[in-house]
């Protein structure tokens, strides 16, 4: 059988990523005494030199199956470590490649308590990435995405001013309590490099994100709990700019002992309720830049 992928080309171009995307597999992760089974989606790539017609994509799937079988036997410690193992094996199977990349996404569930002792199983999105190079360099990262809410501080102060103009006798009260404003469903994410000999817990990243919003949101809410969340959000109004800056501040506090070259990406998008557009903010930086 002819090997079409290995046909040699002349005067062509190198490709930086060739591979397969959205390959769904079950993954078992063991963190301490806790074992979690995730349904994960894999994107698996290698680069392709200019002189080769195509990449051997079946090797990507063979590597994935092999590493997942090993992880079931040996237990993978994290998604990013699993991605790193796949990257290393890809460079062995694809002898022509100089770099490999693996992206993993998986739904993750945490039990969260709502005021009054009620609990709710909440969903989050996990992201893991690893990149390896033939020269031995590698990088891996872990990230999470959280859905919560923000309350607009700009509209709040405009409404407050209007109330004050109509009811000047209530100035002391109106300045002391939150005022109505428009709300946004907010989607925020945080990704951070995980250097050798360091560990980053995804649940810590989730806590950082939820703590940076006007308020988290929950699946199961009785009327009293709904009022609690609305009250909390309006007592803590935030722009998306505020959310991202609070994320960065919490990251710096939590991970200040990690190396300065650790890369961080924080972003936040508020889905507007009174506009037809959304509001967005992002910072891509390093711990060293944040410390400075």
SELUMNU-498783 format. One record per residue (C-alpha): x, y, z. Coordinates in steps of 0.25 Angstrom, whole numbers, padded with zeros to 4 digits, always signed. Example, Ala and Ser with C-alpha at 12.3 -4.5 7.8 and 13.67 -1.06 7.14 Angstrom:
+0049-0018+0031 +0055-0004+0029 
***
This chain:
+0000+0000+0000 +0006+0013-0004 +0009+0023+0007 +0002+0036+0002 +0005+0044+0014 +0020+0042+0012 +0021+0047-0002 +0032+0057-0004 +0028+0071-0008 +0037+0082-0014 +0035+0097-0012 +0024+0095-0002 +0022+0101+0012 +0023+0096+0027 +0010+0095+0035 +0010+0098+0050 -0001+0090+0054 -0007+0077+0047 -0016+0067+0055 -0029+0063+0060 -0039+0071+0068 -0051+0068+0077 -0047+0053+0080 -0056+0049+0092 -0051+0039+0102 -0053+0036+0117 -0042+0040+0126 -0039+0036+0140 -0032+0046+0149 -0027+0043+0163 -0024+0055+0172 -0019+0049+0186 -0031+0041+0191 -0041+0046+0181 -0043+0039+0168 -0051+0046+0157 -0056+0041+0143 -0057+0052+0133 -0063+0052+0119 -0052+0059+0112 -0050+0065+0098 -0036+0064+0092 -0029+0073+0081 -0016+0066+0077 -0006+0073+0067 +0009+0072+0062 +0016+0081+0052 +0018+0077+0038 +0031+0080+0030 +0030+0086+0016 +0035+0074+0009 +0024+0064+0014 +0010+0064+0008 +0002+0060+0020 +0003+0055+0035 +0000+0041+0039 -0013+0045+0047 -0016+0031+0052 -0003+0031+0060 -0010+0042+0068 -0021+0033+0072 -0012+0022+0075 -0004+0030+0084 -0017+0035+0091 -0022+0021+0093 -0008+0016+0098 -0007+0027+0108 -0021+0026+0113 -0019+0012+0115 -0007+0014+0124 -0014+0025+0132 -0025+0015+0135 -0015+0006+0140 -0006+0016+0147 -0016+0027+0150 -0013+0041+0143 -0010+0052+0154 -0016+0063+0145 -0021+0067+0132 -0009+0075+0129 +0001+0063+0132 -0008+0054+0123 -0006+0064+0112 +0009+0065+0114 +0010+0050+0113 +0002+0050+0100 +0011+0061+0095 +0024+0053+0098 +0019+0040+0091 +0015+0048+0079 +0029+0053+0076 +0033+0038+0077 +0023+0033+0067 +0024+0045+0058 +0039+0045+0055 +0038+0057+0045 +0031+0066+0055 +0039+0077+0063 +0027+0080+0073 +0014+0074+0078 +0002+0080+0085 -0010+0075+0092 -0022+0082+0097 -0032+0076+0106 -0046+0081+0111 -0055+0074+0121 -0068+0077+0129 -0065+0077+0144 -0075+0077+0155 -0074+0082+0169 -0084+0082+0180 -0086+0096+0185 -0094+0100+0197 -0105+0111+0196 -0108+0120+0208 -0116+0112+0218 -0109+0098+0216 -0115+0095+0203 -0105+0089+0193 -0105+0089+0178 -0096+0081+0168 -0090+0092+0159 -0083+0090+0146 -0070+0097+0141 -0061+0095+0129 -0047+0090+0131 -0036+0093+0121 -0022+0087+0120 -0011+0089+0110 +0003+0083+0107 +0013+0087+0097 +0026+0079+0095 +0038+0082+0086 +0048+0072+0080 +0060+0080+0088 +0054+0075+0101 +0046+0088+0104 +0032+0087+0109 +0021+0095+0115 +0007+0091+0121 -0004+0099+0127 -0018+0097+0134 -0030+0106+0133 -0044+0107+0137 -0057+0114+0132 -0068+0119+0141 -0082+0125+0139 -0086+0135+0149 -0092+0149+0149 -0088+0164+0150 -0096+0176+0153 -0093+0189+0146 -0087+0200+0155 -0089+0211+0145 -0105+0209+0144 -0105+0208+0159 -0099+0221+0162 -0108+0228+0151 -0121+0222+0157 -0116+0226+0171 -0114+0240+0167 -0128+0241+0161 -0134+0235+0174 -0126+0246+0182 -0131+0257+0173 -0145+0252+0176 -0144+0249+0190 -0133+0258+0196 -0138+0255+0210 -0134+0240+0209 -0119+0244+0205 -0113+0236+0216 -0121+0223+0214 -0119+0224+0198 -0104+0225+0200 -0103+0214+0210 -0111+0203+0202 -0109+0196+0188 -0118+0202+0177 -0124+0195+0166 -0116+0193+0153 -0116+0184+0141 -0109+0170+0143 -0101+0162+0133 -0098+0147+0132 -0083+0147+0133 -0073+0136+0127 -0059+0137+0132 -0047+0128+0130 -0033+0127+0136 -0022+0119+0130 -0008+0117+0137 +0005+0110+0134 +0009+0099+0143 +0024+0098+0144 +0032+0086+0148 +0031+0083+0163 +0018+0091+0165 +0004+0087+0166 -0009+0095+0163 -0022+0091+0167 -0034+0094+0157 -0043+0096+0169 -0034+0107+0174 -0035+0114+0161 -0051+0112+0161 -0051+0119+0175 -0042+0130+0170 -0052+0133+0158 -0065+0132+0166 -0059+0141+0177 -0055+0151+0166 -0070+0153+0161 -0081+0161+0167 -0087+0148+0171 -0086+0133+0167 -0099+0127+0162 -0105+0114+0165 -0114+0103+0159 -0123+0101+0170 -0129+0113+0177 -0141+0115+0185 -0147+0129+0186 -0139+0133+0198 -0126+0128+0192 -0130+0136+0179 -0131+0149+0188 -0118+0146+0195 -0110+0145+0181 -0117+0158+0176 -0114+0165+0189 -0100+0160+0189 -0097+0164+0174 -0103+0178+0176 -0095+0180+0188 -0083+0177+0179 -0085+0183+0166 -0073+0181+0156 -0069+0184+0142 -0062+0173+0134 -0049+0181+0136 -0051+0180+0151 -0053+0165+0150 -0040+0163+0142 -0032+0171+0152 -0038+0164+0164 -0035+0151+0157 -0020+0155+0155 -0019+0160+0169 -0024+0147+0175 -0015+0139+0166 -0003+0147+0171 -0007+0145+0185 -0008+0130+0183 +0004+0127+0174 +0014+0137+0177 +0024+0127+0180 +0024+0121+0166 +0034+0125+0156 +0033+0139+0150 +0032+0134+0135 +0019+0126+0139 +0009+0131+0128 -0005+0135+0132 -0017+0138+0124 -0030+0144+0131 -0042+0148+0123 -0056+0152+0126 -0068+0154+0117 -0082+0160+0122 -0094+0157+0114 -0101+0170+0114 -0116+0171+0118 -0119+0185+0113 -0109+0185+0101 -0108+0177+0088 -0093+0175+0090 -0085+0169+0101 -0074+0175+0110 -0060+0168+0110 -0047+0170+0117 -0034+0161+0117 -0020+0161+0122 -0009+0152+0117 +0003+0153+0126 +0013+0146+0135 +0015+0146+0150 +0027+0154+0149 +0020+0165+0142 +0009+0165+0152 +0019+0166+0163 +0025+0178+0157 
***
